[in-house]
Amino acid sequence: MIQIKQIEHLSLFKTINKRIELKYMGWEEPNRGQEIVYYSVLIDGIDKTEELFSAKTIRCSVNEKIEIEHPTKNFAFIPCIDFLLLDTLDFIKKSLKVYFRENGNTTVDNLVGSFFYPETHLLINKRSLILTDLLTLENKKIKFENDIDIEWAYLINKTQIQIIQAFSNLYFIYDLQEEKIIDKKNIVDDQLYSNIFRWIYRGQDYNTNQVEMELLQKKDDKFISTYFKIN
């Protein structure tokens, strides 16, 4: 882990394809505090929304944690209510929703982020992950207990995923072969970095898997930011 002076927006390095565009089409507030934002989906500049979704616009959640397009392959992730992985050549769609059935209720896990690796796609939810093989479209669904709140997750090798817990100084490693958490540690020494409020994901480099994070410390009602690159 390397401390750096400022955020370099590693996620912006992946701008090769540029085939997919989510075009903002408006918003509404049906209930106080609930904002719904609508988009259309353009592929190579052509509006494909109605062809793909049988509607002129779709509801989407878009932010810097959600990567829409693979940099070199013909795949996209559409952050609509169905969490769709889309093959942009033949328009095959695969829903990546994760459901939890608890206490007699069924809920959909909240979307956190999306990241494309050379041969796989990782969907990151609040307490679950889906790793999809882009050659076969087979995926592995990983669910965690309700004490897990994920800020970000990333592959550290072919069989292990490192997961950063939100609003804490903790990370843990999930082993895909053993299908369990195999390690859990502090990210930094909390004696060197006291009053840790949270870690915030700021970007990931496609070529090196290097992740850029902001450490936020709170002291006397003031926030202090320190930036790191994590391998």
C-alpha positions, 0 to 999 in steps of 0.5 A: 500500500502506497500513500499518495498526495491526491486522487488520480482517478484510475478508473478514467484510464479505461476509455477504449470502447466508448460504444455504450452511452446512458443518456439522461432523459429526466427525473421525477420525485414520486415521494418526498426524498425519493428521486427516480432518474430515467435514461435511454441506452445508446449503442454506437450512437443508436437508441436501443432502449425500446428494442432491449427493454420495450420502453422508451426510457429506463430507471438507472442508478449511475455513479462513479463506482458503476463501470458501464462498459468493458474496455475491449470486449462487447459487454456492458453493465446496465444499472437498471432495476434488473442489474443487467449484464448485456452482450452488445453483439447479440443483445443477450441479457443476464439479470444479476439481481441478488435476493435475500429471504429473511424473516419472512421477507424477500429483498433485493440487495443494494447495488454498490458497484460494477467492474470489468476485468479482462475475462470476468465481470464483478458485481458488487452489492451491499452484502453480496458479490456476483462474479461472471465468466464473460466467455460462458456467462456462468456466474458465482453468487456470493452472499454474506451475513447481514453484518457485512456492508461492502464499500468495494471488492476486487480480485487480488488473484484468480481465486481470491477477492479482497473486500473492504468493509464500509464505515470501518478499517477492516478488510477480509479475503474471500476464497472462491475455491474454499467458498469462505472468508479466510482472512480478516485484518485492519487496512492500516494501523489504527494507532498511526491513523486514529479516529477512522470514519471510513474508507471510500473507493475512488478508482481501479486500474484495469491493467494492474488491479491497483485500487485507489482509496480515500481514508477519511478520519473524523476529529473535532467534527472535522474530516481529514482525507488521506489517499492510498494506492492498494495492490 
